Amino acid sequence: MLMQSALPLAELENPAEFRARHIGIGPEDEAHMLSIVGAASRRALIEGIVPRSIARGTAMDLPAPVTEADALAELKAMASKNRILRSHIGQGYYGTHTPGVILRNILENPAWYTAYTPYQAEISQGRMEALVNFQTLVCDLTAMPMANASMLDEATAAAEAMTLAKRSVKSKANAIVVAGDCHPQSIEVIQTRAAPLGFEVIVARSAEEWTSALAGRDYFAVVAQYPGTFGEVRDFRADVATVHAKQAAFIVAADLLALTLLTPPGEWNADIVIGSTQRFGMPMGAGGPHAAFMACRDEFKRSMPGRLVGVSVDSHGQPAYRLALQTREQHIRREKATSNICTAQVLPAVVASMYTVYHGPAGLKRIAGRIAAYTAILATGLQQLGQPITQSAAFDTVSVDAGPAAQAILAKALAAGVNLRLSQGGRLSISLDETSTREHIEDLWRFFAADGQALPSMAAFEKGIEPLIPAELRRSSAYLTHPVFNTHHSETSMLRYLRRLADKDLALDRSMIPLGSCTMKLNATSEMIPITW
């Protein structure tokens, strides 16, 4: 016989725990609010607001509620069905190591991921310092005078650069020339954004088409990828002069890590530089989110989309950070906006910022140098195997004209759990990154080798190899000289720096935020956990 105090199992199991922990209000709160607005019940309130013509006629067929632990277990089971392949596709997305101190103390820390847009400077000093670091690293690596506090992604940043150029240059033309070796997603977003604006997009698919378009067409801007999506590193200095002679803008989509080794676009007079910071410690995820960047000439700054953080002086004479040059309405009111993107990817931007702080200029150059060396070793070995490399200059990507053998090579790689990139005409592109190892290079050689063919030896390269970067395009200028990039290289120092910044901010881990509607701050911890699985 059950005791009188025994509770039903369903009540003990409490499958609806999430609602009580995260929605917050109880029956008494609900009754009070209904009395204030003059509604007898929630149902009466809804029926008084939602027109009958669009209201649901039947209840939603939802599964029974489960606990947070059960929901995470279900998600884990679903995720385990994925086959995780090693990616050598590149195309703007690369493997990276997120330092543990950044993973635990930024990406998984509600002090950072629940904070709202820093419109209120007095409660946002920590985040804004992190974003000033972001802007500084972008300016230093691109050698441009001005950078914003991040963009949505590289492809949309390319489209934003197009409209910034149109607003800023003297050319009255309505065409833009885009190099065919830009990342395909960037070309497609530029075409999509250009269509309703009435811009003609001229895609130059060969060197001949590029030279002909630059010399013979009228345009307000050109876009080039540096290095190109297939790996080629080109010298654009003469092209910049041609473009400027037509009073047009030269836009460069650049790889920030490559710019630790390559002559930066600002040194050859580019007007706008965009790109992604994904490979600065932000996992690829399912294609995002990743913070893009935009840098430009100083005279373009008032028309530049996105947010700008500046340094001012407070009432005590101390340095203070605040959003500069733009009003909040410029981000949220369509009629005042310079852009249709108001989302700066602040959390990924902070990750990229602190990845740079943690590694410093020497650390970044070492990572980039290793990638460039591995790429040169990979290319040399492929040539020893008789494979035709399609370019002589490269940073992290080599392309092979595999012809009819391309599908068989792809199948061999796929069977080994590796993704390569196939383009038209049997061209296979292979990108290396921070996570690439000697063993990975040997695997890649094996995919391209004929049956029984001897593989090159990694031991032959033990003393090093010259990168495939032309001497005239090798960077000689200094970068990241500010003390913040040369101080916090131990985990303890980095941990304390992050804590000091977080202590200057107000986020949901401390209080409700008096301004804002950002949805991320409403996410429960259990909803954030899968992001870093």
C-alpha positions in Angstrom: 0.0 0.0 0.0 1.4 3.4 -1.0 2.0 6.0 1.7 -0.2 9.1 1.6 2.9 11.3 1.0 4.0 9.4 -2.1 4.1 11.6 -5.2 3.3 10.4 -8.8 6.4 9.3 -10.7 5.7 11.9 -13.4 6.0 14.7 -10.8 9.2 13.2 -9.4 10.7 12.8 -12.9 9.9 16.4 -13.6 10.2 16.3 -17.4 9.1 20.0 -17.7 12.0 21.3 -15.5 13.3 23.5 -18.4 10.1 25.7 -18.3 10.4 26.5 -14.6 14.2 27.2 -14.8 14.1 29.4 -17.9 10.7 31.0 -18.6 10.7 32.4 -15.1 7.2 33.5 -14.4 4.8 31.5 -12.3 0.9 31.4 -12.0 0.9 34.4 -9.6 3.0 36.5 -12.0 0.9 35.5 -14.9 -2.3 36.4 -13.1 -0.9 39.8 -12.1 0.2 40.7 -15.6 -3.2 39.6 -17.0 -5.0 41.8 -14.5 -2.9 44.8 -15.5 -3.6 44.4 -19.3 -7.3 43.6 -18.6 -7.5 40.1 -19.9 -9.2 37.2 -18.2 -6.8 34.6 -19.3 -3.9 33.9 -21.6 -6.4 32.4 -24.1 -8.5 35.6 -24.0 -5.4 37.7 -24.5 -4.3 35.8 -27.5 -7.8 35.7 -29.0 -8.0 39.5 -28.6 -4.8 40.1 -30.5 -4.4 37.4 -33.1 -7.0 37.6 -36.0 -9.2 34.5 -36.3 -8.2 34.2 -40.0 -4.6 33.4 -39.1 -5.0 31.7 -35.7 -4.4 28.0 -35.4 -7.5 25.9 -35.2 -5.9 22.9 -33.5 -3.3 22.5 -30.9 0.3 21.8 -32.1 1.3 18.1 -32.1 4.4 18.4 -29.9 6.3 15.5 -28.3 6.2 15.1 -24.6 8.6 17.3 -22.7 12.0 15.9 -21.6 14.7 17.1 -19.1 17.7 19.1 -20.2 19.9 16.1 -19.7 17.7 13.9 -21.8 17.5 16.6 -24.6 21.3 16.8 -24.7 21.6 13.0 -24.8 19.2 13.0 -27.8 21.2 15.6 -29.6 24.4 13.7 -28.9 22.9 10.6 -30.4 21.8 12.5 -33.5 25.3 14.1 -33.8 27.0 10.7 -33.5 25.4 9.7 -36.8 27.5 12.3 -38.6 30.6 11.0 -40.4 33.3 13.5 -39.6 35.8 13.8 -42.4 39.1 15.6 -42.4 38.7 18.6 -44.7 41.2 19.8 -47.2 38.6 21.7 -49.2 39.6 25.2 -48.0 37.6 27.8 -49.9 37.7 30.1 -46.9 37.1 27.5 -44.2 39.9 25.8 -42.3 40.7 23.6 -39.4 42.0 25.5 -36.4 43.0 24.8 -32.8 40.9 26.9 -30.3 43.2 27.4 -27.3 41.7 25.9 -24.2 41.9 29.1 -22.3 39.8 30.8 -25.0 37.4 27.9 -25.4 36.6 27.7 -21.7 36.8 31.5 -20.8 35.2 33.1 -23.9 33.3 30.7 -26.1 31.7 28.8 -23.2 31.6 31.7 -20.8 28.2 33.5 -20.3 30.1 36.7 -19.3 30.9 36.9 -23.0 28.1 35.0 -24.8 25.2 36.7 -23.1 26.4 40.3 -23.5 24.4 42.7 -25.7 25.6 45.1 -28.4 27.9 47.6 -26.7 25.8 50.7 -27.2 26.1 51.6 -23.5 29.8 52.2 -23.1 29.8 52.3 -19.3 28.8 48.6 -19.1 30.8 47.4 -22.2 34.4 48.4 -21.6 35.7 44.9 -21.6 34.1 43.8 -24.9 35.0 47.1 -26.5 38.7 46.6 -25.6 38.5 43.2 -27.1 37.0 44.7 -30.3 39.6 47.4 -30.4 42.1 44.5 -30.4 40.2 43.0 -33.3 40.2 46.2 -35.3 44.0 46.7 -34.5 44.9 43.2 -35.7 42.9 43.7 -38.9 44.5 47.1 -39.6 48.0 45.8 -38.8 47.7 42.6 -41.0 46.1 44.3 -43.9 48.1 47.5 -43.6 44.9 49.6 -43.8 44.2 52.7 -41.7 40.6 51.8 -40.7 38.8 48.6 -39.8 35.4 47.8 -38.4 34.5 45.6 -35.4 33.5 42.6 -37.6 31.0 41.6 -40.3 28.7 38.6 -40.8 30.9 36.5 -43.0 33.3 36.8 -45.9 30.8 36.5 -48.7 28.4 39.2 -47.4 31.4 41.4 -46.5 32.4 41.2 -50.2 28.9 42.4 -51.2 29.1 45.1 -48.5 32.5 46.2 -50.0 30.8 46.5 -53.4 28.1 48.9 -52.1 30.7 50.8 -50.0 32.8 51.3 -53.2 29.8 52.5 -55.2 29.0 55.1 -52.5 32.6 56.2 -52.3 34.3 56.4 -55.7 34.0 59.0 -58.4 33.3 56.5 -61.2 29.7 56.7 -62.5 29.8 53.2 -64.0 27.4 50.5 -62.9 29.6 47.5 -63.4 31.9 45.6 -61.1 34.6 43.2 -62.2 35.1 40.1 -60.1 38.1 37.7 -60.5 37.0 34.2 -61.3 39.3 32.8 -58.6 37.4 34.5 -55.8 35.7 32.1 -53.5 32.5 30.9 -55.3 30.2 31.8 -52.4 31.5 35.4 -52.5 30.9 35.6 -56.3 27.3 34.3 -55.8 26.5 36.7 -52.9 27.9 39.6 -54.9 25.7 38.6 -57.9 22.6 38.2 -55.7 23.1 41.6 -54.0 24.0 43.4 -57.3 20.9 42.3 -59.2 18.2 44.4 -57.4 20.7 47.4 -57.4 21.1 47.2 -61.1 24.8 46.5 -61.1 26.4 44.4 -63.8 28.8 41.8 -62.4 31.6 40.8 -64.8 33.2 37.6 -63.7 36.7 37.2 -65.3 37.3 33.4 -65.5 40.8 33.6 -67.0 43.9 35.9 -66.8 43.0 37.1 -70.3 39.4 38.0 -69.4 40.7 39.8 -66.3 43.3 41.9 -68.2 40.7 42.7 -70.9 38.0 43.7 -68.5 40.3 45.9 -66.4 41.6 47.7 -69.5 38.6 47.8 -71.7 35.5 48.1 -69.5 34.0 50.9 -67.4 33.4 49.9 -63.8 33.2 51.3 -60.3 35.2 48.5 -58.5 37.0 45.3 -59.0 37.3 42.4 -56.5 40.3 40.0 -56.3 41.1 37.1 -53.9 44.5 37.1 -52.3 45.6 34.2 -52.3 43.1 32.9 -54.9 40.6 30.2 -54.1 42.7 27.6 -56.0 45.8 28.7 -54.2 47.5 31.1 -56.7 49.3 34.1 -55.1 49.2 36.9 -57.7 50.9 40.3 -57.8 48.1 42.9 -58.3 50.2 46.1 -58.0 50.0 47.0 -61.7 46.2 46.1 -61.7 45.6 48.6 -58.9 47.1 51.4 -60.9 44.9 50.5 -63.9 41.8 50.5 -61.7 42.6 53.8 -60.0 43.1 55.4 -63.4 39.4 54.7 -64.0 38.5 56.3 -60.6 37.3 52.9 -59.4 38.0 51.0 -56.2 40.2 47.9 -55.8 38.7 45.5 -53.3 40.8 42.6 -52.0 39.4 39.5 -50.3 42.4 38.5 -48.2 43.4 35.7 -45.9 44.5 37.3 -42.6 46.9 34.5 -41.7 48.5 34.6 -45.1 49.2 38.3 -44.5 51.7 37.5 -41.8 53.9 36.3 -44.7 52.5 38.1 -47.8 52.9 41.8 -48.7 49.6 43.3 -47.3 47.1 44.9 -49.7 47.5 48.3 -48.0 51.1 48.4 -49.1 50.1 48.1 -52.7 47.3 50.8 -52.4 44.2 48.7 -52.2 41.0 50.6 -51.2 39.0 48.0 -49.3 40.1 44.7 -47.8 37.6 42.1 -46.5 37.9 38.5 -45.4 37.2 36.0 -42.6 38.8 35.5 -39.2 37.5 31.9 -38.9 40.9 30.3 -38.9 41.9 32.5 -35.9 40.6 29.9 -33.4 36.9 29.7 -34.4 35.8 26.1 -35.2 34.3 25.6 -38.7 31.0 24.5 -37.2 28.3 23.9 -39.8 29.6 26.9 -41.9 29.3 29.5 -39.1 29.0 31.7 -37.3 32.4 33.3 -38.2 33.4 36.9 -37.9 34.4 38.6 -41.1 36.3 41.9 -41.3 36.4 45.0 -43.4 39.2 47.5 -43.6 39.3 50.5 -45.9 40.8 53.9 -46.7 40.4 56.6 -44.0 38.2 58.7 -46.4 35.7 55.8 -46.6 35.2 55.4 -42.9 32.0 57.4 -42.5 30.3 55.2 -45.1 31.7 51.9 -43.9 29.1 49.4 -42.7 29.3 47.6 -39.3 30.4 49.0 -36.0 33.5 51.0 -35.1 34.9 51.2 -31.6 37.0 54.2 -30.8 39.1 55.3 -27.8 38.1 58.5 -25.9 38.9 60.0 -22.5 36.5 59.7 -19.5 35.7 62.3 -16.9 38.7 61.2 -14.8 41.1 61.6 -17.8 41.4 57.8 -18.3 41.2 56.1 -21.7 37.6 54.9 -22.4 36.1 53.0 -25.3 32.9 53.8 -27.1 31.2 53.2 -30.5 32.3 56.0 -32.9 31.2 57.8 -36.0 27.9 56.0 -36.3 24.5 56.2 -34.5 22.5 53.3 -33.2 19.8 54.2 -35.8 22.4 53.6 -38.5 22.3 49.9 -37.5 18.6 49.4 -36.8 16.6 51.8 -38.9 16.4 50.8 -42.6 16.0 54.4 -43.9 19.2 55.5 -42.1 21.4 52.4 -42.6 24.5 52.2 -44.7 24.1 48.4 -44.7 21.4 45.8 -44.4 23.6 43.9 -41.9 23.4 45.1 -38.3 24.9 41.9 -36.9 28.5 42.2 -36.0 29.7 38.7 -35.1 31.0 39.9 -31.7 31.6 36.6 -30.0 33.6 35.0 -32.9 35.4 38.4 -33.3 36.4 38.3 -29.6 37.7 34.7 -30.1 39.8 35.9 -33.1 41.0 38.9 -31.1 42.1 36.8 -28.2 43.6 34.1 -30.4 45.9 36.8 -31.8 46.6 38.2 -28.3 47.5 34.7 -27.1 49.8 33.7 -30.0 51.2 37.2 -30.7 53.0 38.1 -33.9 55.7 35.5 -33.5 53.2 32.7 -32.9 51.0 33.7 -35.8 54.0 33.8 -38.1 55.1 30.4 -36.9 51.7 28.9 -37.6 51.6 30.5 -41.1 55.2 29.5 -41.7 54.5 25.9 -40.9 51.4 25.9 -43.2 53.4 27.4 -46.0 56.3 25.0 -45.5 53.9 22.0 -45.5 52.3 23.3 -48.6 55.6 23.5 -50.4 56.5 20.0 -49.2 53.1 18.7 -50.4 53.6 20.4 -53.8 57.1 19.1 -54.2 56.0 15.5 -53.4 53.1 15.6 -55.8 55.4 16.8 -58.5 57.8 13.9 -57.7 54.8 11.6 -58.2 54.3 13.1 -61.6 51.2 15.2 -60.8 50.9 18.5 -62.6 50.6 21.4 -60.2 48.6 24.3 -61.8 50.4 27.2 -60.0 54.0 28.1 -59.0 53.1 30.4 -56.1 51.0 29.4 -53.1 50.5 29.9 -49.4 48.2 27.0 -48.2 46.5 25.6 -51.2 47.8 23.7 -54.2 45.8 22.5 -57.2 46.5 19.5 -59.4 45.3 19.0 -63.0 44.2 15.4 -62.3 42.1 15.1 -65.4 40.2 11.8 -65.8 41.9 10.4 -62.7 40.2 13.0 -60.4 37.2 10.9 -59.5 39.3 7.8 -58.6 41.6 10.0 -56.4 38.6 11.6 -54.7 37.1 8.1 -54.0 40.4 6.9 -52.5 40.5 10.0 -50.2 36.9 9.7 -49.2 37.4 6.0 -48.3 40.1 7.2 -46.0 37.9 9.8 -44.4 39.3 12.8 -46.2 37.6 15.5 -48.3 39.4 17.1 -51.3 37.9 19.8 -53.5 37.0 19.0 -57.1 36.6 21.8 -59.7 35.6 21.7 -63.4 38.0 19.9 -65.7 39.3 17.5 -63.2 41.2 20.1 -61.1 41.7 18.9 -57.5 42.5 21.5 -54.9 44.1 20.7 -51.5 44.2 23.2 -48.6 46.3 22.8 -45.5 45.8 24.6 -42.2 46.9 24.9 -38.6 45.7 21.3 -37.8 47.7 19.7 -40.7 50.4 17.2 -39.8 53.2 15.3 -41.5 51.0 12.3 -41.5 48.3 14.2 -43.4 50.8 15.1 -46.1 51.9 11.5 -46.5 48.2 10.5 -46.7 47.6 13.0 -49.5 50.6 11.7 -51.4 49.2 8.2 -51.1 45.9 9.2 -52.7 47.7 10.6 -55.8 50.3 7.8 -56.1 49.8 5.0 -58.6 49.6 1.5 -57.3 53.0 0.4 -56.2 54.6 3.8 -56.7 57.1 4.8 -54.0 56.1 7.8 -51.9 58.3 10.8 -51.3 60.0 10.9 -47.9 59.2 13.6 -45.3 62.7 13.0 -43.9 64.1 14.7 -47.0 62.6 18.0 -45.9 63.6 17.8 -42.2 66.0 20.8 -42.6 63.2 23.0 -44.0 62.0 24.2 -47.4 61.5 27.6 -49.0 57.8 28.5 -49.2 56.1 29.0 -52.6 55.8 32.7 -52.0 57.6 34.9 -54.6 60.3 37.0 -53.1 58.6 40.2 -54.4 55.4 39.3 -52.4 57.0 38.4 -49.1 56.1 40.7 -46.2 58.9 42.8 -44.7 56.9 45.2 -42.5 56.2 44.8 -38.8 52.7 44.1 -37.4 51.0 43.5 -34.0 53.6 45.7 -32.2 51.1 46.9 -29.5 52.0 45.6 -26.1 48.7 43.7 -25.8 49.8 41.3 -28.5 53.2 40.8 -26.9 52.3 40.3 -23.2 49.7 37.5 -22.6 51.4 34.4 -24.0 51.2 32.2 -20.9 47.9 30.7 -20.0 47.9 32.3 -16.6 48.4 35.8 -18.0 45.8 35.2 -20.6 43.3 33.9 -18.1 43.8 37.0 -15.9 43.5 39.4 -18.8 40.2 37.8 -19.9 38.9 38.0 -16.3 39.8 41.7 -16.1 37.9 42.4 -19.3 34.9 40.4 -18.2 34.8 42.3 -14.9 34.3 45.6 -16.8 31.2 44.4 -18.5 27.6 43.8 -17.6 26.0 40.7 -19.1 23.3 38.2 -18.0 25.7 36.5 -15.6 25.4 39.6 -13.4 22.2 41.4 -14.2 19.4 42.0 -16.7 20.5 44.2 -19.5 18.6 47.5 -19.6 18.8 47.8 -23.4 18.5 45.2 -26.1 16.7 42.3 -27.7 19.6 40.1 -28.7 18.4 36.5 -28.9 21.7 35.0 -27.8 21.2 36.2 -24.2 18.0 34.2 -24.0 19.7 30.9 -24.8 20.0 28.4 -21.9 23.3 26.9 -21.0 22.2 23.5 -22.2 21.4 25.1 -25.6 24.9 26.5 -25.9 26.7 23.3 -24.9 26.4 21.6 -28.4 28.2 24.5 -30.0 31.6 23.3 -28.7 31.1 19.6 -29.0 
